[in-house]
Structures are given as C-alpha cells and as structure tokens.
Amino acid sequence: MIGIAMTLLVAMSIVIVFGGIVFGLASFISLLGVSYESIGSLLWFIFFCFLVGMFFEIIEQVTLFFIARSKAHSKEKWIWIALIKFILSWIVIHIVNASMTTVVLSGVAEFLTELLIVSIDIVFDDKKLQYS
C-alpha cells in the first residue's frame, strides 16, 4: 500500500511539473503568435528540445567549467556564462524548429524564447557562488 502511494505521489509530481512546463510554454508561445498544429505537436517539440538539449548540456557544462576556473572578474564570467547559455540554447531551439514543420517559430520568437529560458536558468542557477 505504501509503495503504491509513493508511486502515485511521484507520478503526480512529475505530471504537475511537466504540465507546468508544457502549459507555460504553450501560453508564452501563443503570446508570441507562434503557430502549431496541435498540443501533440507542441509536446513533440518540447520532447525533441529536451533530447537535443541533453547533448548540448554536456558541451555547456564543460565550457562553464573552464569559464569558472578562469581568472576573469566575476562580471566577465557572468557575461560569458550568459552568452554561452544563450548561444547553445538558441542552437537547440533552432535545430528543432528547422527539423519540425508542425511548430513554426519566427526569428523574433526564437530570440525571445531563448531570452526567457536563459534568464530563468541564470536566476535559478544553484551554482552562483562557483562563478564569482
């Protein structure tokens, strides 16, 4: 009984977090005027972004490791970190956008989406002290 309750609790937590991501992104995308065929195509878009993003996350972590170990000032490190995160996130969104025909983001929508993602990533980054 406890195992079933714990499984349901974990499953509900995952559903709530993933639902928040999907509906938050769907709301943001609809504000930008991006067109998508269905909620299913938007789910595939998000799934492919996560899938392609895993590869670029490795590149990002290696690059950020070297930036954190550099002797640059903390403001310079912050700028480089934000720039690297923005460029790699843009590459992920651009690759997925170019490969899918059911979700079409304009250049401005790509830019604003990346700006939002990088801003959230930097604000909620738990490694702030390592870069200073």
OpenMM code with the backbone's topology and positions (N, CA, C; nanometers):
from openmm import Vec3, app, unit

residues = "MET ILE GLY ILE ALA MET THR LEU LEU VAL ALA MET SER ILE VAL ILE VAL PHE GLY GLY ILE VAL PHE GLY LEU ALA SER PHE ILE SER LEU LEU GLY VAL SER TYR GLU SER ILE GLY SER LEU LEU TRP PHE ILE PHE PHE CYS PHE LEU VAL GLY MET PHE PHE GLU ILE ILE GLU GLN VAL THR LEU PHE PHE ILE ALA ARG SER LYS ALA HIS SER LYS GLU LYS TRP ILE TRP ILE ALA LEU ILE LYS PHE ILE LEU SER TRP ILE VAL ILE HIS ILE VAL ASN ALA SER MET THR THR VAL VAL LEU SER GLY VAL ALA GLU PHE LEU THR GLU LEU LEU ILE VAL SER ILE ASP ILE VAL PHE ASP ASP LYS LYS LEU GLN TYR SER".split()
positions = [
    Vec3(0.0827, -0.1194, 0.0000),
    Vec3(0.0000, 0.0000, 0.0000),
    Vec3(0.0878, 0.1267, 0.0000),
    Vec3(0.1934, 0.1252, 0.0806),
    Vec3(0.2821, 0.2405, 0.0877),
    Vec3(0.3555, 0.2576, -0.0453),
    Vec3(0.3966, 0.1468, -0.1057),
    Vec3(0.4648, 0.1528, -0.2356),
    Vec3(0.3767, 0.2129, -0.3430),
    Vec3(0.2497, 0.1760, -0.3440),
    Vec3(0.1553, 0.2309, -0.4416),
    Vec3(0.1348, 0.3803, -0.4167),
    Vec3(0.1224, 0.4182, -0.2907),
    Vec3(0.1029, 0.5595, -0.2557),
    Vec3(0.2251, 0.6425, -0.2963),
    Vec3(0.3447, 0.5910, -0.2725),
    Vec3(0.4664, 0.6629, -0.3102),
    Vec3(0.4790, 0.6744, -0.4621),
    Vec3(0.4439, 0.5677, -0.5332),
    Vec3(0.4475, 0.5697, -0.6794),
    Vec3(0.3500, 0.6733, -0.7344),
    Vec3(0.2309, 0.6769, -0.6797),
    Vec3(0.1323, 0.7760, -0.7235),
    Vec3(0.1779, 0.9176, -0.6912),
    Vec3(0.2413, 0.9363, -0.5770),
    Vec3(0.2909, 1.0681, -0.5380),
    Vec3(0.3995, 1.1161, -0.6345),
    Vec3(0.4925, 1.0271, -0.6660),
    Vec3(0.5989, 1.0627, -0.7602),
    Vec3(0.5408, 1.0885, -0.8986),
    Vec3(0.4492, 1.0046, -0.9436),
    Vec3(0.3879, 1.0225, -1.0752),
    Vec3(0.3118, 1.1548, -1.0828),
    Vec3(0.2386, 1.1879, -0.9794),
    Vec3(0.1640, 1.3144, -0.9782),
    Vec3(0.2598, 1.4337, -0.9790),
    Vec3(0.3703, 1.4213, -0.9081),
    Vec3(0.4693, 1.5298, -0.9071),
    Vec3(0.5274, 1.5517, -1.0456),
    Vec3(0.5603, 1.4433, -1.1131),
    Vec3(0.6147, 1.4535, -1.2493),
    Vec3(0.5122, 1.5131, -1.3438),
    Vec3(0.3882, 1.4706, -1.3325),
    Vec3(0.2820, 1.5232, -1.4185),
    Vec3(0.2615, 1.6724, -1.3941),
    Vec3(0.2644, 1.7152, -1.2695),
    Vec3(0.2443, 1.8566, -1.2378),
    Vec3(0.3588, 1.9417, -1.2922),
    Vec3(0.4825, 1.8963, -1.2735),
    Vec3(0.5970, 1.9728, -1.3233),
    Vec3(0.5959, 1.9772, -1.4759),
    Vec3(0.5775, 1.8628, -1.5394),
    Vec3(0.5763, 1.8598, -1.6856),
    Vec3(0.4578, 1.9391, -1.7413),
    Vec3(0.3418, 1.9300, -1.6756),
    Vec3(0.2257, 2.0075, -1.7182),
    Vec3(0.2500, 2.1564, -1.7071),
    Vec3(0.3175, 2.1974, -1.6006),
    Vec3(0.3523, 2.3388, -1.5855),
    Vec3(0.4436, 2.3870, -1.6962),
    Vec3(0.5411, 2.3029, -1.7319),
    Vec3(0.6322, 2.3390, -1.8412),
    Vec3(0.5560, 2.3494, -1.9722),
    Vec3(0.4748, 2.2492, -2.0022),
    Vec3(0.4024, 2.2473, -2.1302),
    Vec3(0.3045, 2.3633, -2.1398),
    Vec3(0.2208, 2.3815, -2.0391),
    Vec3(0.1209, 2.4869, -2.0481),
    Vec3(0.1819, 2.6257, -2.0338),
    Vec3(0.2909, 2.6379, -1.9582),
    Vec3(0.3609, 2.7655, -1.9512),
    Vec3(0.4226, 2.8021, -2.0847),
    Vec3(0.4868, 2.7035, -2.1474),
    Vec3(0.5459, 2.7281, -2.2786),
    Vec3(0.4379, 2.7519, -2.3841),
    Vec3(0.3274, 2.6780, -2.3758),
    Vec3(0.2181, 2.6984, -2.4708),
    Vec3(0.1604, 2.8393, -2.4576),
    Vec3(0.1481, 2.8871, -2.3356),
    Vec3(0.0978, 3.0232, -2.3150),
    Vec3(0.1959, 3.1262, -2.3690),
    Vec3(0.3238, 3.1075, -2.3392),
    Vec3(0.4259, 3.2005, -2.3871),
    Vec3(0.4313, 3.2005, -2.5395),
    Vec3(0.4258, 3.0831, -2.5987),
    Vec3(0.4313, 3.0720, -2.7446),
    Vec3(0.3082, 3.1345, -2.8088),
    Vec3(0.1922, 3.1166, -2.7470),
    Vec3(0.0720, 3.1771, -2.8049),
    Vec3(0.0764, 3.3297, -2.7943),
    Vec3(0.1415, 3.3823, -2.6902),
    Vec3(0.1582, 3.5275, -2.6792),
    Vec3(0.2470, 3.5816, -2.7909),
    Vec3(0.3443, 3.5010, -2.8346),
    Vec3(0.4341, 3.5427, -2.9418),
    Vec3(0.3730, 3.5233, -3.0805),
    Vec3(0.2595, 3.4559, -3.0875),
    Vec3(0.1943, 3.4342, -3.2154),
    Vec3(0.2532, 3.3198, -3.2958),
    Vec3(0.3161, 3.2261, -3.2280),
    Vec3(0.3743, 3.1101, -3.2953),
    Vec3(0.2631, 3.0137, -3.3309),
    Vec3(0.2752, 2.9532, -3.4481),
    Vec3(0.1724, 2.8596, -3.4902),
    Vec3(0.2173, 2.7160, -3.4679),
    Vec3(0.1258, 2.6346, -3.4188),
    Vec3(0.1491, 2.4922, -3.4057),
    Vec3(0.0181, 2.4209, -3.4343),
    Vec3(0.0299, 2.2991, -3.4901),
    Vec3(-0.0886, 2.2274, -3.5360),
    Vec3(-0.1757, 2.1778, -3.4212),
    Vec3(-0.1147, 2.1198, -3.3195),
    Vec3(-0.1910, 2.0638, -3.2084),
    Vec3(-0.1049, 2.0647, -3.0834),
    Vec3(-0.1662, 2.0327, -2.9716),
    Vec3(-0.0911, 2.0242, -2.8472),
    Vec3(0.0067, 1.9073, -2.8539),
    Vec3(-0.0284, 1.8048, -2.9309),
    Vec3(0.0623, 1.6913, -2.9506),
    Vec3(0.1899, 1.7323, -3.0215),
    Vec3(0.1770, 1.8172, -3.1230),
    Vec3(0.2973, 1.8638, -3.1931),
    Vec3(0.3821, 1.9519, -3.1024),
    Vec3(0.3185, 2.0268, -3.0140),
    Vec3(0.3928, 2.1066, -2.9175),
    Vec3(0.4652, 2.0165, -2.8172),
    Vec3(0.4009, 1.9081, -2.7761),
    Vec3(0.4659, 1.8114, -2.6873),
    Vec3(0.5866, 1.7477, -2.7547),
    Vec3(0.5745, 1.7128, -2.8832),
    Vec3(0.6885, 1.6578, -2.9572),
    Vec3(0.8007, 1.7601, -2.9672),
    Vec3(0.7649, 1.8854, -2.9890),
    Vec3(0.8639, 1.9922, -2.9963),
    Vec3(0.9417, 2.0017, -2.8652),
    Vec3(0.8706, 2.0003, -2.7532),
    Vec3(0.9353, 2.0078, -2.6227),
    Vec3(1.0210, 1.8842, -2.5983),
    Vec3(0.9692, 1.7664, -2.6351),
    Vec3(1.0456, 1.6429, -2.6175),
    Vec3(1.1754, 1.6462, -2.6976),
    Vec3(1.1683, 1.6907, -2.8228),
    Vec3(1.2889, 1.6970, -2.9058),
    Vec3(1.3858, 1.8038, -2.8546),
    Vec3(1.3323, 1.9111, -2.7979),
    Vec3(1.4201, 2.0124, -2.7377),
    Vec3(1.4965, 1.9536, -2.6204),
    Vec3(1.4279, 1.8747, -2.5365),
    Vec3(1.4967, 1.8091, -2.4256),
    Vec3(1.5990, 1.7077, -2.4765),
    Vec3(1.5629, 1.6333, -2.5800),
    Vec3(1.6517, 1.5307, -2.6338),
    Vec3(1.7777, 1.5910, -2.6948),
    Vec3(1.7620, 1.6907, -2.7799),
    Vec3(1.8768, 1.7576, -2.8407),
    Vec3(1.9528, 1.8372, -2.7342),
    Vec3(1.8797, 1.8925, -2.6399),
    Vec3(1.9411, 1.9721, -2.5343),
    Vec3(2.0330, 1.8921, -2.4436),
    Vec3(2.0085, 1.7614, -2.4300),
    Vec3(2.0974, 1.6796, -2.3466),
    Vec3(2.2396, 1.6778, -2.4027),
    Vec3(2.2524, 1.6704, -2.5332),
    Vec3(2.3841, 1.6719, -2.5958),
    Vec3(2.4530, 1.8061, -2.5719),
    Vec3(2.3798, 1.9138, -2.5925),
    Vec3(2.4377, 2.0471, -2.5758),
    Vec3(2.4604, 2.0814, -2.4292),
    Vec3(2.3896, 2.0156, -2.3386),
    Vec3(2.4116, 2.0365, -2.1956),
    Vec3(2.5514, 1.9903, -2.1558),
    Vec3(2.5982, 1.8819, -2.2154),
    Vec3(2.7339, 1.8339, -2.1876),
    Vec3(2.8363, 1.9379, -2.2331),
    Vec3(2.8164, 1.9903, -2.3533),
    Vec3(2.9071, 2.0937, -2.4049),
    Vec3(2.9032, 2.2168, -2.3143),
    Vec3(2.7840, 2.2535, -2.2705),
    Vec3(2.7695, 2.3708, -2.1836),
    Vec3(2.8419, 2.3502, -2.0511),
    Vec3(2.8270, 2.2338, -1.9905),
    Vec3(2.8899, 2.2089, -1.8614),
    Vec3(3.0425, 2.2108, -1.8708),
    Vec3(3.0968, 2.1549, -1.9786),
    Vec3(3.2420, 2.1571, -1.9974),
    Vec3(3.2900, 2.3012, -2.0156),
    Vec3(3.2205, 2.3770, -2.0973),
    Vec3(3.2582, 2.5164, -2.1212),
    Vec3(3.2470, 2.5988, -1.9936),
    Vec3(3.1389, 2.5797, -1.9183),
    Vec3(3.1204, 2.6552, -1.7943),
    Vec3(3.2248, 2.6173, -1.6894),
    Vec3(3.2701, 2.4927, -1.6919),
    Vec3(3.3758, 2.4509, -1.6004),
    Vec3(3.5021, 2.5331, -1.6245),
    Vec3(3.5384, 2.5493, -1.7525),
    Vec3(3.6589, 2.6260, -1.7838),
    Vec3(3.6405, 2.7757, -1.7577),
    Vec3(3.5214, 2.8264, -1.7797),
    Vec3(3.4951, 2.9674, -1.7502),
    Vec3(3.5042, 2.9909, -1.5989),
    Vec3(3.4492, 2.8996, -1.5212),
    Vec3(3.4520, 2.9150, -1.3753),
    Vec3(3.5943, 2.9083, -1.3216),
    Vec3(3.6807, 2.8351, -1.3864),
    Vec3(3.8197, 2.8211, -1.3406),
    Vec3(3.9107, 2.9315, -1.3937),
    Vec3(3.8595, 3.0148, -1.4818),
    Vec3(3.9422, 3.1219, -1.5372),
    Vec3(3.9662, 3.2300, -1.4324),
    Vec3(4.0608, 3.3166, -1.4610),
    Vec3(4.0958, 3.4233, -1.3671),
    Vec3(4.0253, 3.5544, -1.4007),
    Vec3(3.9213, 3.5479, -1.4792),
    Vec3(3.8466, 3.6682, -1.5165),
    Vec3(3.7663, 3.7185, -1.3965),
    Vec3(3.7270, 3.8440, -1.4034),
    Vec3(3.6443, 3.9034, -1.2991),
    Vec3(3.5061, 3.8403, -1.3020),
    Vec3(3.4342, 3.8515, -1.1918),
    Vec3(3.3036, 3.7858, -1.1817),
    Vec3(3.2039, 3.8414, -1.2831),
    Vec3(3.2113, 3.9709, -1.3151),
    Vec3(3.1202, 4.0271, -1.4162),
    Vec3(3.1500, 3.9704, -1.5540),
    Vec3(3.2783, 3.9560, -1.5853),
    Vec3(3.3153, 3.8969, -1.7143),
    Vec3(3.2713, 3.7517, -1.7216),
    Vec3(3.2900, 3.6777, -1.6127),
    Vec3(3.2451, 3.5384, -1.6093),
    Vec3(3.0953, 3.5302, -1.6303),
    Vec3(3.0198, 3.6181, -1.5635),
    Vec3(2.8745, 3.6172, -1.5753),
    Vec3(2.8327, 3.6432, -1.7191),
    Vec3(2.8983, 3.7385, -1.7842),
    Vec3(2.8658, 3.7696, -1.9243),
    Vec3(2.8959, 3.6502, -2.0138),
    Vec3(3.0118, 3.5867, -1.9948),
    Vec3(3.0463, 3.4700, -2.0752),
    Vec3(2.9503, 3.3544, -2.0500),
    Vec3(2.9138, 3.3340, -1.9251),
    Vec3(2.8197, 3.2261, -1.8918),
    Vec3(2.6852, 3.2504, -1.9582),
    Vec3(2.6346, 3.3730, -1.9480),
    Vec3(2.5064, 3.4053, -2.0105),
    Vec3(2.5141, 3.3900, -2.1619),
    Vec3(2.6235, 3.4329, -2.2209),
    Vec3(2.6402, 3.4226, -2.3658),
    Vec3(2.6465, 3.2776, -2.4117),
    Vec3(2.7229, 3.1950, -2.3419),
    Vec3(2.7336, 3.0530, -2.3773),
    Vec3(2.5980, 2.9846, -2.3631),
    Vec3(2.5285, 3.0101, -2.2526),
    Vec3(2.3964, 2.9502, -2.2322),
    Vec3(2.3000, 2.9943, -2.3421),
    Vec3(2.3043, 3.1216, -2.3776),
    Vec3(2.2139, 3.1722, -2.4800),
    Vec3(2.2434, 3.1090, -2.6156),
    Vec3(2.3691, 3.1042, -2.6545),
    Vec3(2.4053, 3.0506, -2.7861),
    Vec3(2.3696, 2.9025, -2.7969),
    Vec3(2.4050, 2.8247, -2.6948),
    Vec3(2.3768, 2.6816, -2.7015),
    Vec3(2.2264, 2.6532, -2.6965),
    Vec3(2.1530, 2.7290, -2.6174),
    Vec3(2.0076, 2.7114, -2.6141),
    Vec3(1.9449, 2.7523, -2.7462),
    Vec3(1.9973, 2.8583, -2.8065),
    Vec3(1.9453, 2.9002, -2.9365),
    Vec3(1.9708, 2.7934, -3.0422),
    Vec3(2.0879, 2.7314, -3.0388),
    Vec3(2.1190, 2.6254, -3.1347),
    Vec3(2.0198, 2.5102, -3.1198),
    Vec3(1.9884, 2.4729, -2.9962),
    Vec3(1.8928, 2.3641, -2.9727),
    Vec3(1.7567, 2.4001, -3.0298),
    Vec3(1.7052, 2.5168, -2.9956),
    Vec3(1.5732, 2.5584, -3.0448),
    Vec3(1.5737, 2.5707, -3.1962),
    Vec3(1.6803, 2.6232, -3.2519),
    Vec3(1.6874, 2.6408, -3.3971),
    Vec3(1.6918, 2.5058, -3.4689),
    Vec3(1.7674, 2.4111, -3.4166),
    Vec3(1.7732, 2.2782, -3.4784),
    Vec3(1.6361, 2.2118, -3.4757),
    Vec3(1.5707, 2.2151, -3.3620),
    Vec3(1.4392, 2.1515, -3.3501),
    Vec3(1.3370, 2.2256, -3.4354),
    Vec3(1.3420, 2.3578, -3.4381),
    Vec3(1.2490, 2.4365, -3.5184),
    Vec3(1.2684, 2.4093, -3.6672),
    Vec3(1.3928, 2.3948, -3.7099),
    Vec3(1.4200, 2.3689, -3.8506),
    Vec3(1.3794, 2.2278, -3.8914),
    Vec3(1.3853, 2.1342, -3.7983),
    Vec3(1.3543, 1.9957, -3.8338),
    Vec3(1.2057, 1.9625, -3.8232),
    Vec3(1.1287, 2.0413, -3.7509),
    Vec3(0.9853, 2.0152, -3.7365),
    Vec3(0.9054, 2.1138, -3.8215),
    Vec3(0.8048, 2.0631, -3.8868),
    Vec3(0.7194, 2.1503, -3.9677),
    Vec3(0.5873, 2.1818, -3.8981),
    Vec3(0.5587, 2.1128, -3.7874),
    Vec3(0.4306, 2.1336, -3.7204),
    Vec3(0.4327, 2.2495, -3.6213),
    Vec3(0.5523, 2.2913, -3.5811),
    Vec3(0.5679, 2.4083, -3.4943),
    Vec3(0.6621, 2.5038, -3.5660),
    Vec3(0.6161, 2.6275, -3.5873),
    Vec3(0.6958, 2.7245, -3.6618),
    Vec3(0.7183, 2.8480, -3.5750),
    Vec3(0.8450, 2.8686, -3.5392),
    Vec3(0.8837, 2.9865, -3.4625),
    Vec3(0.9526, 3.0849, -3.5557),
    Vec3(0.9185, 3.2107, -3.5433),
    Vec3(0.9894, 3.3136, -3.6197),
    Vec3(1.1222, 3.3429, -3.5508),
    Vec3(1.2053, 3.4199, -3.6149),
    Vec3(1.3340, 3.4563, -3.5562),
    Vec3(1.3176, 3.5330, -3.4267),
    Vec3(1.2221, 3.6224, -3.4228),
    Vec3(1.1966, 3.7005, -3.3011),
    Vec3(1.1452, 3.6092, -3.1900),
    Vec3(1.0589, 3.5150, -3.2257),
    Vec3(1.0061, 3.4219, -3.1259),
    Vec3(1.1175, 3.3325, -3.0714),
    Vec3(1.2086, 3.2898, -3.1580),
    Vec3(1.3234, 3.2112, -3.1118),
    Vec3(1.4065, 3.2933, -3.0133),
    Vec3(1.4338, 3.4175, -3.0498),
    Vec3(1.5150, 3.5050, -2.9642),
    Vec3(1.4491, 3.5269, -2.8285),
    Vec3(1.3206, 3.5603, -2.8283),
    Vec3(1.2509, 3.5867, -2.7022),
    Vec3(1.2381, 3.4600, -2.6174),
    Vec3(1.2174, 3.3463, -2.6822),
    Vec3(1.2102, 3.2200, -2.6090),
    Vec3(1.3442, 3.1892, -2.5434),
    Vec3(1.4517, 3.2087, -2.6170),
    Vec3(1.5844, 3.1852, -2.5607),
    Vec3(1.6159, 3.2830, -2.4492),
    Vec3(1.5770, 3.4064, -2.4657),
    Vec3(1.5983, 3.5055, -2.3608),
    Vec3(1.5264, 3.4648, -2.2321),
    Vec3(1.4043, 3.4149, -2.2457),
    Vec3(1.3284, 3.3688, -2.1294),
    Vec3(1.3952, 3.2470, -2.0658),
    Vec3(1.4345, 3.1497, -2.1479),
    Vec3(1.4950, 3.0273, -2.0954),
    Vec3(1.6261, 3.0571, -2.0241),
    Vec3(1.7111, 3.1377, -2.0846),
    Vec3(1.8400, 3.1700, -2.0240),
    Vec3(1.8209, 3.2533, -1.8976),
    Vec3(1.7274, 3.3449, -1.8988),
    Vec3(1.7004, 3.4256, -1.7794),
    Vec3(1.6566, 3.3370, -1.6636),
    Vec3(1.5658, 3.2457, -1.6906),
    Vec3(1.5196, 3.1539, -1.5862),
    Vec3(1.6341, 3.0657, -1.5388),
    Vec3(1.7150, 3.0184, -1.6328),
    Vec3(1.8281, 2.9321, -1.5982),
    Vec3(1.9284, 3.0045, -1.5095),
    Vec3(1.9582, 3.1281, -1.5401),
    Vec3(2.0554, 3.2037, -1.4606),
    Vec3(1.9976, 3.2417, -1.3241),
    Vec3(1.8722, 3.2808, -1.3208),
    Vec3(1.8111, 3.3211, -1.1937),
    Vec3(1.8032, 3.2034, -1.0967),
    Vec3(1.7667, 3.0851, -1.1470),
    Vec3(1.7517, 2.9695, -1.0603),
    Vec3(1.8756, 2.8806, -1.0554),
    Vec3(1.9897, 2.9301, -1.1021),
    Vec3(2.1125, 2.8524, -1.1006),
    Vec3(2.1605, 2.8372, -0.9567),
    Vec3(2.1828, 2.7143, -0.9146),
    Vec3(2.2257, 2.6897, -0.7769),
    Vec3(2.3776, 2.6920, -0.7619),
    Vec3(2.4500, 2.7230, -0.8684),
    Vec3(2.5963, 2.7257, -0.8640),
    Vec3(2.6492, 2.8684, -0.8717),
    Vec3(2.5752, 2.9652, -0.8275),
    Vec3(2.6139, 3.1051, -0.8400),
    Vec3(2.7485, 3.1338, -0.7741),
    Vec3(2.7727, 3.0724, -0.6615),
    Vec3(2.8935, 3.1031, -0.5864),
    Vec3(3.0189, 3.0502, -0.6560),
    Vec3(3.0068, 2.9510, -0.7387),
    Vec3(3.1230, 2.8961, -0.8066),
    Vec3(3.1765, 2.9913, -0.9125),
    Vec3(3.0908, 3.0755, -0.9690),
    Vec3(3.1323, 3.1619, -1.0793),
    Vec3(3.1883, 3.2960, -1.0315),
    Vec3(3.1724, 3.3247, -0.9056),
    Vec3(3.2189, 3.4566, -0.8587),
    Vec3(3.3615, 3.4530, -0.8104),
] * unit.nanometer
topology = app.Topology()
chain = topology.addChain("A")
for resn in residues:
    res = topology.addResidue(resn, chain)
    for name in ("N", "CA", "C"):
        topology.addAtom(name, app.Element.getBySymbol(name[0]), res)
